[in-house]
Amino acid sequence: MENLKKECIFSAHGAPAAGPYSHAVAAGPFLFVSGQAPLKPDGSGPVRGSIEEETRQTLENLKAVLEDAGSSLDQVVRVTVYLASMDDFERFNRVYREYFPNNYPARTCVQAGRLPLDIKVEIEATAVRGA
């Protein structure tokens, strides 16, 4: 069996972490990406806007972390989405499809009671590296 050594990943191009966590953790061929939020990569805080704007920034941050860790959106196998309101579900999906146009990852989407910094969306993912 492959040695599943833990490697903490800190993305140079993603938004700064909003707490004591790694952007992602690699273990063997798998990459576990922490929940990404609509935070500006320059560290100036969250994007405040429509669900579409917040989703787009969140997915751009996810993409940056994946690429800095040697993976990509195409290698994502599982996604968990947290929405502040399920009323935003269809509008969220329209933007999500731009980033995952086919070969969709497995996904769970739930309404959260409250998200950090009062954001509208947070997305975590599991991907493979070097595939």
TIMI-2910 file (N, C-alpha, C, CB; in pm, 1 decimal, decimal comma, always signed):
<rs>
+----------+----------+----------+----------+----------+----------+----------+----------+----------+----------+----------+----------+------+
!      n_x !      n_y !      n_z !     ca_x !     ca_y !     ca_z !      c_x !      c_y !      c_z !     cb_x !     cb_y !     cb_z ! resn !
+----------+----------+----------+----------+----------+----------+----------+----------+----------+----------+----------+----------+------+
!    +83,4 !   -118,3 !     +0,0 !     +0,0 !     +0,0 !     +0,0 !    +87,9 !   +124,7 !     +0,0 !    -94,9 !     -0,2 !   +121,1 !  Met !
!    +43,4 !   +223,5 !    -75,0 !   +117,0 !   +349,1 !    -87,1 !   +124,0 !   +421,6 !    +48,0 !    +51,0 !   +439,6 !   -192,9 !  Glu !
!   +239,0 !   +481,8 !    +75,3 !   +256,1 !   +559,9 !   +197,0 !   +175,5 !   +688,9 !   +184,4 !   +406,6 !   +590,5 !   +223,4 !  Asn !
!    +78,5 !   +707,9 !   +271,9 !     -6,7 !   +825,9 !   +265,3 !    +46,3 !   +936,3 !   +356,3 !   -150,6 !   +790,3 !   +303,5 !  Leu !
!   +155,6 !   +993,0 !   +315,1 !   +217,9 !  +1100,9 !   +389,6 !   +135,3 !  +1228,5 !   +374,4 !   +362,8 !  +1123,6 !   +341,8 !  Lys !
!   +115,6 !  +1299,7 !   +484,0 !    +38,7 !  +1423,6 !   +483,4 !   +127,5 !  +1540,1 !   +441,3 !    -23,0 !  +1450,1 !   +622,1 !  Lys !
!    +77,4 !  +1620,1 !   +345,2 !   +149,0 !  +1738,9 !   +299,1 !    +52,8 !  +1857,3 !   +301,9 !   +207,8 !  +1717,7 !   +155,4 !  Glu !
!    +82,3 !  +1957,8 !   +382,8 !     -0,8 !  +2077,4 !   +389,8 !    +33,7 !  +2169,5 !   +273,5 !    +18,2 !  +2150,4 !   +525,3 !  Cys !
!    -69,0 !  +2220,9 !   +208,5 !    -53,0 !  +2306,3 !    +91,5 !    -99,8 !  +2447,4 !   +126,0 !   -131,9 !  +2249,9 !    -30,1 !  Ile !
!    -15,0 !  +2544,8 !    +97,1 !    -51,8 !  +2685,6 !   +112,5 !    -38,8 !  +2749,0 !    -25,8 !    +39,4 !  +2759,7 !   +220,2 !  Phe !
!   -148,7 !  +2797,9 !    -76,8 !   -154,4 !  +2851,3 !   -211,9 !   -104,2 !  +2995,3 !   -217,9 !   -296,3 !  +2843,6 !   -264,8 !  Ser !
!    -11,0 !  +3020,1 !   -309,6 !    +39,6 !  +3156,2 !   -329,9 !    -60,7 !  +3242,9 !   -405,1 !   +171,9 !  +3152,5 !   -405,8 !  Ala !
!   -154,1 !  +3180,5 !   -476,8 !   -247,2 !  +3255,1 !   -561,4 !   -390,6 !  +3256,1 !   -509,4 !   -245,6 !  +3198,1 !   -699,4 !  His !
!   -417,8 !  +3176,8 !   -408,3 !   -551,9 !  +3174,2 !   -350,4 !   -566,9 !  +3284,7 !   -247,6 !   -581,1 !  +3037,7 !   -286,5 !  Gly !
!   -688,4 !  +3300,5 !   -198,6 !   -714,9 !  +3399,7 !    -94,4 !   -648,5 !  +3354,6 !    +35,4 !   -868,3 !  +3420,1 !    -74,1 !  Ala !
!   -600,6 !  +3448,2 !   +115,6 !   -540,1 !  +3410,1 !   +243,4 !   -640,2 !  +3333,0 !   +330,5 !   -489,6 !  +3535,5 !   +318,2 !  Pro !
!   -591,7 !  +3237,1 !   +404,9 !   -678,3 !  +3159,7 !   +494,3 !   -738,7 !  +3253,4 !   +598,5 !   -599,1 !  +3044,1 !   +563,3 !  Ala !
!   -866,8 !  +3232,6 !   +627,8 !   -937,7 !  +3316,8 !   +724,7 !   -932,1 !  +3257,1 !   +864,6 !  -1083,2 !  +3335,9 !   +682,3 !  Ala !
!   -846,6 !  +3159,5 !   +884,8 !   -835,2 !  +3094,4 !  +1014,6 !   -715,1 !  +3001,7 !  +1015,9 !   -963,2 !  +3016,8 !  +1048,1 !  Gly !
!   -700,9 !  +2923,0 !  +1122,8 !   -586,1 !  +2832,1 !  +1134,8 !   -608,2 !  +2700,9 !  +1059,5 !   -557,9 !  +2802,6 !  +1281,9 !  Pro !
!   -593,1 !  +2705,9 !   +928,3 !   -607,9 !  +2586,3 !   +845,4 !   -522,1 !  +2599,8 !   +720,4 !   -756,3 !  +2563,3 !   +807,3 !  Tyr !
!   -493,5 !  +2487,2 !   +658,5 !   -421,2 !  +2483,4 !   +530,8 !   -521,4 !  +2503,8 !   +418,2 !   -343,7 !  +2348,3 !   +512,9 !  Ser !
!   -476,3 !  +2561,9 !   +309,2 !   -563,3 !  +2571,2 !   +192,3 !   -606,6 !  +2432,0 !   +148,0 !   -492,2 !  +2644,7 !    +77,0 !  His !
!   -513,4 !  +2338,3 !   +155,9 !   -541,4 !  +2200,2 !   +117,7 !   -441,8 !  +2108,9 !   +188,2 !   -534,1 !  +2181,8 !    -37,3 !  Ala !
!   -476,3 !  +1982,0 !   +191,0 !   -386,3 !  +1880,0 !   +244,0 !   -382,5 !  +1767,2 !   +142,7 !   -432,2 !  +1828,9 !   +385,7 !  Val !
!   -261,8 !  +1728,5 !   +103,8 !   -243,7 !  +1615,6 !    +12,4 !   -210,4 !  +1492,2 !    +94,6 !   -131,5 !  +1644,7 !    -92,8 !  Ala !
!   -266,7 !  +1379,9 !    +52,8 !   -236,7 !  +1249,5 !   +112,0 !   -238,1 !  +1149,5 !     -2,1 !   -340,1 !  +1210,1 !   +226,0 !  Ala !
!   -120,6 !  +1098,0 !    -35,9 !   -111,6 !  +1009,7 !   -151,8 !   -155,0 !  +1085,9 !   -275,7 !   -198,3 !   +882,7 !   -132,3 !  Gly !
!   -237,0 !  +1025,5 !   -360,6 !   -279,5 !  +1093,7 !   -482,9 !   -397,1 !  +1189,4 !   -460,5 !   -317,2 !   +991,4 !   -587,3 !  Pro !
!   -446,3 !  +1197,4 !   -337,4 !   -565,4 !  +1277,5 !   -310,3 !   -531,5 !  +1413,7 !   -252,5 !   -656,8 !  +1203,8 !   -215,8 !  Phe !
!   -613,8 !  +1510,7 !   -288,1 !   -600,3 !  +1646,9 !   -240,5 !   -733,6 !  +1687,3 !   -178,0 !   -558,9 !  +1744,4 !   -356,2 !  Leu !
!   -728,3 !  +1727,7 !    -52,8 !   -847,1 !  +1768,4 !    +21,0 !   -839,6 !  +1919,7 !    +39,4 !   -858,0 !  +1693,7 !   +159,5 !  Phe !
!   -926,4 !  +1991,6 !    -31,8 !   -922,3 !  +2137,3 !    -31,0 !  -1021,3 !  +2190,5 !    +72,2 !   -953,8 !  +2194,2 !   -171,5 !  Val !
!   -969,5 !  +2276,3 !   +160,7 !  -1053,8 !  +2339,4 !   +261,4 !  -1162,1 !  +2423,8 !   +194,9 !   -969,2 !  +2425,9 !   +356,2 !  Ser !
!  -1266,6 !  +2451,8 !   +270,2 !  -1374,7 !  +2534,3 !   +218,1 !  -1322,1 !  +2666,8 !   +166,5 !  -1479,8 !  +2558,0 !   +325,2 !  Gly !
!  -1351,4 !  +2693,6 !    +41,5 !  -1312,5 !  +2819,8 !    -20,7 !  -1431,8 !  +2914,3 !    -18,6 !  -1261,7 !  +2797,7 !   -166,3 !  Gln !
!  -1400,9 !  +3040,9 !     +0,5 !  -1502,2 !  +3143,5 !    +14,7 !  -1477,6 !  +3253,2 !    -88,0 !  -1502,6 !  +3201,1 !   +157,8 !  Ala !
!  -1570,3 !  +3346,5 !   -100,1 !  -1550,9 !  +3455,8 !   -195,2 !  -1459,5 !  +3564,7 !   -138,9 !  -1685,5 !  +3516,0 !   -233,7 !  Pro !
!  -1340,1 !  +3522,9 !    -95,7 !  -1242,8 !  +3617,4 !    -41,7 !  -1152,3 !  +3667,5 !   -153,8 !  -1159,1 !  +3552,0 !    +71,0 !  Leu !
!  -1120,4 !  +3795,1 !   -148,7 !  -1031,4 !  +3853,0 !   -249,5 !   -889,0 !  +3802,7 !   -226,5 !  -1036,1 !  +4008,5 !   -245,1 !  Lys !
!   -820,7 !  +3760,5 !   -331,8 !   -684,5 !  +3708,0 !   -317,3 !   -585,2 !  +3807,7 !   -258,3 !   -634,5 !  +3662,7 !   -450,6 !  Pro !
!   -614,7 !  +3937,2 !   -265,4 !   -522,8 !  +4036,8 !   -210,6 !   -536,1 !  +4053,5 !    -59,5 !   -545,8 !  +4169,5 !   -277,7 !  Asp !
!   -627,0 !  +3977,3 !     +2,6 !   -642,5 !  +3981,6 !   +147,6 !   -732,2 !  +4092,9 !   +197,7 !   -510,0 !  +3995,1 !   +210,8 !  Gly !
!   -800,4 !  +4162,7 !   +108,2 !   -883,2 !  +4276,6 !   +149,4 !  -1024,4 !  +4238,0 !   +192,9 !   -892,0 !  +4375,1 !    +37,0 !  Ser !
!  -1050,2 !  +4108,5 !   +206,6 !  -1179,7 !  +4065,4 !   +258,7 !  -1268,7 !  +4001,1 !   +154,9 !  -1250,8 !  +4181,0 !   +318,3 !  Gly !
!  -1393,1 !  +3975,8 !   +193,9 !  -1484,9 !  +3906,7 !   +103,7 !  -1541,6 !  +3996,1 !     -5,7 !  -1597,4 !  +3847,7 !   +182,2 !  Pro !
!  -1573,5 !  +3933,6 !   -117,8 !  -1650,5 !  +3998,2 !   -223,0 !  -1792,9 !  +4006,2 !   -170,1 !  -1642,0 !  +3919,6 !   -361,4 !  Val !
!  -1851,0 !  +4122,5 !   -173,2 !  -1990,2 !  +4141,0 !   -133,1 !  -2069,7 !  +4168,2 !   -259,4 !  -2006,2 !  +4257,8 !    -28,4 !  Arg !
!  -2156,5 !  +4076,4 !   -294,3 !  -2232,5 !  +4095,7 !   -416,6 !  -2339,5 !  +3990,3 !   -430,2 !  -2141,3 !  +4093,4 !   -537,4 !  Gly !
!  -2380,1 !  +3968,9 !   -552,5 !  -2483,5 !  +3869,7 !   -582,4 !  -2428,1 !  +3729,6 !   -558,7 !  -2534,1 !  +3884,5 !   -728,6 !  Ser !
!  -2516,1 !  +3631,9 !   -555,0 !  -2470,9 !  +3492,7 !   -542,3 !  -2381,6 !  +3455,9 !   -659,7 !  -2591,4 !  +3396,0 !   -534,2 !  Ile !
!  -2409,4 !  +3510,6 !   -776,7 !  -2325,8 !  +3482,2 !   -893,4 !  -2183,8 !  +3535,7 !   -872,5 !  -2388,0 !  +3543,8 !  -1020,7 !  Glu !
!  -2171,7 !  +3658,7 !   -824,7 !  -2039,5 !  +3717,7 !   -802,6 !  -1962,8 !  +3642,0 !   -694,4 !  -2052,9 !  +3865,6 !   -763,9 !  Glu !
!  -2031,4 !  +3608,9 !   -585,7 !  -1965,1 !  +3536,8 !   -477,6 !  -1927,2 !  +3394,9 !   -520,4 !  -2055,3 !  +3532,2 !   -354,1 !  Glu !
!  -2012,2 !  +3330,8 !   -597,5 !  -1980,6 !  +3195,9 !   -646,4 !  -1860,9 !  +3199,0 !   -739,5 !  -2101,5 !  +3134,7 !   -718,5 !  Thr !
!  -1858,1 !  +3294,7 !   -829,0 !  -1747,3 !  +3304,8 !   -924,9 !  -1614,2 !  +3324,9 !   -851,0 !  -1771,8 !  +3421,6 !  -1024,5 !  Arg !
!  -1610,6 !  +3413,6 !   -751,5 !  -1486,7 !  +3435,8 !   -677,4 !  -1447,2 !  +3311,2 !   -598,9 !  -1501,7 !  +3555,3 !   -582,7 !  Gln !
!  -1545,5 !  +3244,3 !   -540,7 !  -1518,5 !  +3121,9 !   -465,7 !  -1457,4 !  +3015,6 !   -556,2 !  -1647,2 !  +3068,9 !   -400,9 !  Thr !
!  -1512,8 !  +2998,5 !   -674,5 !  -1460,9 !  +2898,2 !   -767,4 !  -1324,6 !  +2938,5 !   -824,1 !  -1560,0 !  +2876,1 !   -881,2 !  Leu !
!  -1300,4 !  +3066,1 !   -842,0 !  -1167,0 !  +3111,5 !   -883,7 !  -1064,8 !  +3080,1 !   -774,9 !  -1167,6 !  +3263,7 !   -914,8 !  Glu !
!  -1103,1 !  +3098,3 !   -649,0 !  -1012,8 !  +3065,3 !   -538,8 !   -987,2 !  +2915,5 !   -533,1 !  -1070,5 !  +3114,1 !   -405,5 !  Asn !
!  -1091,8 !  +2835,5 !   -553,1 !  -1075,2 !  +2689,7 !   -556,0 !   -981,3 !  +2650,0 !   -668,9 !  -1211,7 !  +2619,1 !   -572,4 !  Leu !
!  -1001,3 !  +2707,4 !   -784,6 !   -916,4 !  +2678,0 !   -900,7 !   -770,2 !  +2711,8 !   -870,3 !   -965,0 !  +2757,0 !  -1024,9 !  Lys !
!   -744,2 !  +2826,0 !   -807,8 !   -607,5 !  +2867,5 !   -775,2 !   -541,3 !  +2769,7 !   -678,6 !   -607,5 !  +3008,4 !   -715,1 !  Ala !
!   -613,8 !  +2727,8 !   -575,4 !   -557,9 !  +2632,6 !   -478,9 !   -526,4 !  +2500,7 !   -548,3 !   -655,9 !  +2609,5 !   -361,0 !  Val !
!   -620,0 !  +2451,6 !   -628,7 !   -598,1 !  +2325,3 !   -700,1 !   -473,8 !  +2333,1 !   -788,6 !   -721,1 !  +2289,7 !   -785,4 !  Leu !
!   -461,8 !  +2439,3 !   -865,5 !   -348,5 !  +2452,3 !   -957,4 !   -217,2 !  +2465,7 !   -881,6 !   -368,0 !  +2572,8 !  -1049,6 !  Glu !
!   -216,1 !  +2541,6 !   -772,9 !    -93,3 !  +2553,9 !   -693,6 !    -53,5 !  +2421,6 !   -629,5 !   -110,7 !  +2659,9 !   -585,8 !  Asp !
!   -150,2 !  +2331,8 !   -612,0 !   -124,0 !  +2201,3 !   -550,2 !    -98,5 !  +2092,1 !   -654,0 !   -241,1 !  +2161,2 !   -461,6 !  Ala !
!    -94,7 !  +2127,9 !   -782,3 !    -67,1 !  +2028,9 !   -886,0 !   -188,7 !  +1954,2 !   -934,6 !    +31,6 !  +1931,6 !   -836,5 !  Gly !
!   -304,7 !  +2017,2 !   -926,6 !   -427,8 !  +1954,4 !   -973,0 !   -504,5 !  +2057,2 !  -1056,4 !   -514,6 !  +1902,2 !   -852,4 !  Ser !
!   -633,0 !  +2031,2 !  -1079,0 !   -715,5 !  +2123,1 !  -1157,8 !   -862,6 !  +2092,4 !  -1131,3 !   -683,0 !  +2111,6 !  -1310,4 !  Ser !
!   -947,5 !  +2179,1 !  -1180,7 !  -1091,6 !  +2155,7 !  -1168,1 !  -1132,3 !  +2024,9 !  -1236,0 !  -1170,3 !  +2273,2 !  -1228,5 !  Leu !
!  -1063,5 !  +1988,2 !  -1344,3 !  -1094,0 !  +1863,0 !  -1414,5 !  -1066,9 !  +1739,6 !  -1329,3 !  -1013,3 !  +1854,5 !  -1542,2 !  Asp !
!   -983,2 !  +1754,3 !  -1226,9 !   -946,8 !  +1641,2 !  -1142,0 !  -1028,7 !  +1633,8 !  -1012,6 !   -800,3 !  +1648,9 !  -1108,3 !  Gln !
!  -1125,9 !  +1722,8 !   -997,6 !  -1210,8 !  +1722,0 !   -877,6 !  -1306,6 !  +1603,8 !   -884,8 !  -1289,9 !  +1855,9 !   -863,7 !  Val !
!  -1310,5 !  +1526,1 !   -776,5 !  -1398,2 !  +1408,9 !   -772,7 !  -1518,6 !  +1427,8 !   -679,8 !  -1319,1 !  +1287,4 !   -728,9 !  Val !
!  -1507,2 !  +1521,0 !   -586,4 !  -1615,8 !  +1541,7 !   -490,1 !  -1617,3 !  +1687,1 !   -446,8 !  -1600,4 !  +1448,3 !   -367,1 !  Arg !
!  -1738,2 !  +1743,6 !   -433,5 !  -1756,6 !  +1881,6 !   -390,8 !  -1866,3 !  +1885,8 !   -285,5 !  -1791,3 !  +1973,7 !   -511,2 !  Val !
!  -1845,3 !  +1967,5 !   -183,3 !  -1951,5 !  +1999,0 !    -89,1 !  -1972,8 !  +2149,7 !    -95,2 !  -1916,4 !  +1951,0 !    +57,1 !  Thr !
!  -2097,6 !  +2188,0 !   -116,2 !  -2134,9 !  +2328,3 !   -129,5 !  -2222,1 !  +2366,3 !    -10,7 !  -2208,9 !  +2354,9 !   -264,3 !  Val !
!  -2189,6 !  +2479,4 !    +48,4 !  -2269,9 !  +2535,1 !   +157,7 !  -2326,0 !  +2668,0 !   +108,6 !  -2184,5 !  +2553,7 !   +290,4 !  Tyr !
!  -2458,1 !  +2678,0 !   +105,1 !  -2524,6 !  +2801,4 !    +65,0 !  -2591,5 !  +2863,9 !   +186,8 !  -2628,3 !  +2775,0 !    -47,4 !  Leu !
!  -2587,6 !  +2995,5 !   +194,5 !  -2658,0 !  +3064,6 !   +302,0 !  -2808,7 !  +3053,6 !   +281,6 !  -2615,3 !  +3212,6 !   +308,8 !  Ala !
!  -2851,7 !  +3041,4 !   +155,2 !  -2994,4 !  +3028,9 !   +124,7 !  -3014,4 !  +2938,2 !     +4,2 !  -3057,2 !  +3167,6 !    +98,5 !  Ser !
!  -3101,7 !  +2841,5 !    +19,0 !  -3134,9 !  +2754,5 !    -94,6 !  -3213,2 !  +2829,2 !   -201,9 !  -3215,4 !  +2633,6 !    -47,1 !  Met !
!  -3259,9 !  +2948,0 !   -170,9 !  -3323,9 !  +3030,6 !   -273,7 !  -3224,4 !  +3065,6 !   -384,4 !  -3381,7 !  +3159,6 !   -211,4 !  Asp !
!  -3094,9 !  +3056,6 !   -355,1 !  -2989,9 !  +3087,6 !   -452,6 !  -2945,0 !  +2965,7 !   -533,7 !  -2870,7 !  +3146,9 !   -381,5 !  Asp !
!  -3005,1 !  +2850,3 !   -510,9 !  -2958,8 !  +2724,4 !   -569,7 !  -2947,6 !  +2729,4 !   -722,3 !  -3052,2 !  +2612,8 !   -530,0 !  Phe !
!  -3052,1 !  +2772,2 !   -790,8 !  -3049,2 !  +2772,5 !   -938,1 !  -2947,8 !  +2872,8 !   -991,2 !  -3188,5 !  +2804,5 !   -994,5 !  Glu !
!  -2940,3 !  +2990,7 !   -930,8 !  -2844,0 !  +3091,6 !   -975,2 !  -2701,4 !  +3045,1 !   -947,3 !  -2870,8 !  +3226,6 !   -905,6 !  Arg !
!  -2680,2 !  +2977,9 !   -834,5 !  -2549,9 !  +2918,6 !   -804,5 !  -2513,0 !  +2817,2 !   -913,4 !  -2551,0 !  +2850,8 !   -664,4 !  Phe !
!  -2607,2 !  +2729,3 !   -947,7 !  -2580,4 !  +2623,3 !  -1046,1 !  -2540,3 !  +2678,9 !  -1182,2 !  -2702,8 !  +2534,8 !  -1061,8 !  Asn !
!  -2597,5 !  +2791,6 !  -1220,8 !  -2561,8 !  +2849,9 !  -1351,5 !  -2412,6 !  +2885,0 !  -1356,4 !  -2647,2 !  +2976,5 !  -1379,7 !  Arg !
!  -2359,6 !  +2942,4 !  -1249,8 !  -2216,9 !  +2975,7 !  -1246,2 !  -2133,9 !  +2848,4 !  -1230,0 !  -2186,5 !  +3075,2 !  -1130,8 !  Val !
!  -2178,0 !  +2757,7 !  -1144,8 !  -2106,3 !  +2631,5 !  -1120,7 !  -2083,7 !  +2557,0 !  -1252,4 !  -2185,2 !  +2541,8 !  -1021,3 !  Tyr !
!  -2184,5 !  +2555,4 !  -1339,0 !  -2172,4 !  +2485,6 !  -1468,3 !  -2064,4 !  +2546,6 !  -1557,8 !  -2306,3 !  +2488,0 !  -1541,5 !  Arg !
!  -2033,9 !  +2674,7 !  -1541,1 !  -1926,2 !  +2736,6 !  -1619,1 !  -1791,1 !  +2674,7 !  -1581,8 !  -1923,4 !  +2890,0 !  -1595,8 !  Glu !
!  -1775,4 !  +2634,4 !  -1457,1 !  -1649,0 !  +2579,7 !  -1407,6 !  -1643,8 !  +2427,0 !  -1417,5 !  -1627,3 !  +2622,5 !  -1263,4 !  Tyr !
!  -1759,7 !  +2364,5 !  -1413,1 !  -1770,7 !  +2218,8 !  -1427,4 !  -1872,4 !  +2190,9 !  -1538,4 !  -1814,0 !  +2149,7 !  -1290,9 !  Phe !
!  -1832,2 !  +2208,5 !  -1667,2 !  -1928,1 !  +2196,0 !  -1776,9 !  -1969,2 !  +2052,7 !  -1810,5 !  -1871,1 !  +2258,9 !  -1898,2 !  Pro !
!  -1888,0 !  +1953,7 !  -1772,0 !  -1922,3 !  +1813,4 !  -1798,1 !  -1842,3 !  +1726,2 !  -1702,3 !  -1893,4 !  +1773,9 !  -1947,5 !  Asn !
!  -1866,8 !  +1598,0 !  -1706,5 !  -1800,2 !  +1505,4 !  -1614,2 !  -1803,7 !  +1559,5 !  -1471,7 !  -1654,5 !  +1480,7 !  -1657,9 !  Asn !
!  -1925,9 !  +1590,6 !  -1428,6 !  -1946,3 !  +1654,3 !  -1298,7 !  -1889,9 !  +1571,8 !  -1183,9 !  -2093,5 !  +1678,8 !  -1275,7 !  Tyr !
!  -1827,8 !  +1638,6 !  -1086,2 !  -1787,1 !  +1565,9 !   -965,3 !  -1911,1 !  +1528,3 !   -884,1 !  -1689,0 !  +1651,6 !   -879,1 !  Pro !
!  -1896,4 !  +1429,7 !   -798,0 !  -2003,2 !  +1400,3 !   -702,1 !  -2020,2 !  +1526,4 !   -618,0 !  -1969,8 !  +1272,6 !   -611,7 !  Ala !
!  -2144,3 !  +1553,5 !   -574,1 !  -2166,7 !  +1680,1 !   -504,6 !  -2277,3 !  +1668,6 !   -400,6 !  -2200,9 !  +1789,3 !   -604,4 !  Arg !
!  -2257,4 !  +1739,1 !   -291,4 !  -2359,9 !  +1759,8 !   -191,0 !  -2376,3 !  +1909,8 !   -176,7 !  -2323,2 !  +1691,6 !    -54,1 !  Thr !
!  -2499,8 !  +1955,8 !   -165,1 !  -2526,9 !  +2097,9 !   -147,0 !  -2624,7 !  +2111,6 !    -31,2 !  -2583,9 !  +2163,4 !   -278,3 !  Cys !
!  -2586,2 !  +2190,8 !    +68,3 !  -2671,8 !  +2210,6 !   +185,3 !  -2683,2 !  +2358,9 !   +216,4 !  -2616,9 !  +2133,8 !   +307,6 !  Val !
!  -2793,4 !  +2392,8 !   +282,6 !  -2808,3 !  +2528,5 !   +334,3 !  -2747,6 !  +2531,4 !   +473,4 !  -2958,7 !  +2573,6 !   +336,7 !  Gln !
!  -2657,5 !  +2625,5 !   +493,4 !  -2592,2 !  +2640,7 !   +623,8 !  -2669,2 !  +2743,2 !   +706,8 !  -2443,0 !  +2683,9 !   +607,2 !  Ala !
!  -2672,4 !  +2722,3 !   +837,0 !  -2739,1 !  +2817,6 !   +924,5 !  -2676,8 !  +2955,9 !   +913,8 !  -2734,1 !  +2769,5 !  +1068,3 !  Gly !
!  -2545,3 !  +2959,0 !   +907,4 !  -2471,5 !  +3084,4 !   +889,7 !  -2329,9 !  +3048,8 !   +846,4 !  -2470,9 !  +3170,8 !  +1021,7 !  Arg !
!  -2278,5 !  +3121,5 !   +748,9 !  -2142,9 !  +3098,9 !   +700,0 !  -2049,6 !  +3205,7 !   +756,8 !  -2139,1 !  +3099,8 !   +544,9 !  Leu !
!  -1919,5 !  +3174,1 !   +767,6 !  -1824,3 !  +3272,0 !   +820,1 !  -1829,5 !  +3402,8 !   +740,7 !  -1682,1 !  +3214,6 !   +817,3 !  Pro !
!  -1810,5 !  +3512,8 !   +809,9 !  -1805,9 !  +3646,1 !   +747,9 !  -1935,6 !  +3682,1 !   +675,6 !  -1690,0 !  +3653,5 !   +650,2 !  Leu !
!  -2043,1 !  +3608,9 !   +705,7 !  -2174,3 !  +3631,5 !   +642,9 !  -2169,0 !  +3624,5 !   +490,0 !  -2229,0 !  +3766,9 !   +685,3 !  Asp !
!  -2088,8 !  +3531,5 !   +439,3 !  -2081,6 !  +3508,5 !   +295,1 !  -2202,4 !  +3426,4 !   +251,6 !  -1949,1 !  +3436,6 !   +256,3 !  Ile !
!  -2223,7 !  +3418,1 !   +120,6 !  -2338,3 !  +3345,7 !    +66,3 !  -2306,2 !  +3202,5 !    +24,6 !  -2392,9 !  +3419,9 !    -51,1 !  Lys !
!  -2175,1 !  +3172,3 !     +5,0 !  -2137,6 !  +3040,8 !    -46,1 !  -1998,5 !  +3002,6 !     +2,7 !  -2142,9 !  +3038,7 !   -199,8 !  Val !
!  -1980,6 !  +2873,1 !    +29,1 !  -1849,8 !  +2816,1 !    +61,1 !  -1844,8 !  +2679,6 !     -7,8 !  -1826,5 !  +2804,1 !   +218,8 !  Glu !
!  -1728,5 !  +2647,1 !    -65,2 !  -1714,3 !  +2522,1 !   -141,0 !  -1585,6 !  +2450,9 !    -99,1 !  -1713,9 !  +2550,0 !   -294,6 !  Ile !
!  -1598,4 !  +2322,8 !    -61,4 !  -1481,0 !  +2239,8 !    -36,2 !  -1477,8 !  +2129,8 !   -139,6 !  -1482,2 !  +2181,0 !   +107,7 !  Glu !
!  -1358,8 !  +2075,4 !   -164,4 !  -1345,4 !  +1975,8 !   -271,8 !  -1239,8 !  +1871,8 !   -239,5 !  -1311,2 !  +2044,0 !   -403,3 !  Ala !
!  -1255,7 !  +1757,7 !   -303,2 !  -1154,6 !  +1652,3 !   -302,7 !  -1117,1 !  +1629,7 !   -448,9 !  -1207,4 !  +1518,3 !   -233,0 !  Thr !
!   -987,2 !  +1623,9 !   -474,0 !   -938,5 !  +1604,3 !   -610,8 !   -824,1 !  +1505,2 !   -610,2 !   -893,6 !  +1738,2 !   -673,8 !  Ala !
!   -781,0 !  +1464,9 !   -727,9 !   -660,6 !  +1383,7 !   -742,0 !   -551,0 !  +1472,5 !   -799,2 !   -685,9 !  +1258,4 !   -833,2 !  Val !
!   -427,8 !  +1435,6 !   -770,0 !   -313,5 !  +1512,0 !   -821,8 !   -237,1 !  +1426,7 !   -918,9 !   -221,0 !  +1559,9 !   -707,9 !  Arg !
!   -178,0 !  +1493,8 !  -1016,3 !    -88,3 !  +1427,5 !  -1109,1 !   -152,1 !  +1319,5 !  -1194,4 !    +22,5 !  +1369,2 !  -1034,5 !  Gly !
!   -283,2 !  +1328,0 !  -1212,2 !   -351,9 !  +1225,6 !  -1292,7 !   -351,0 !  +1262,2 !  -1439,1 !   -496,0 !  +1206,6 !  -1245,1 !  Ala !
+----------+----------+----------+----------+----------+----------+----------+----------+----------+----------+----------+----------+------+
</rs>
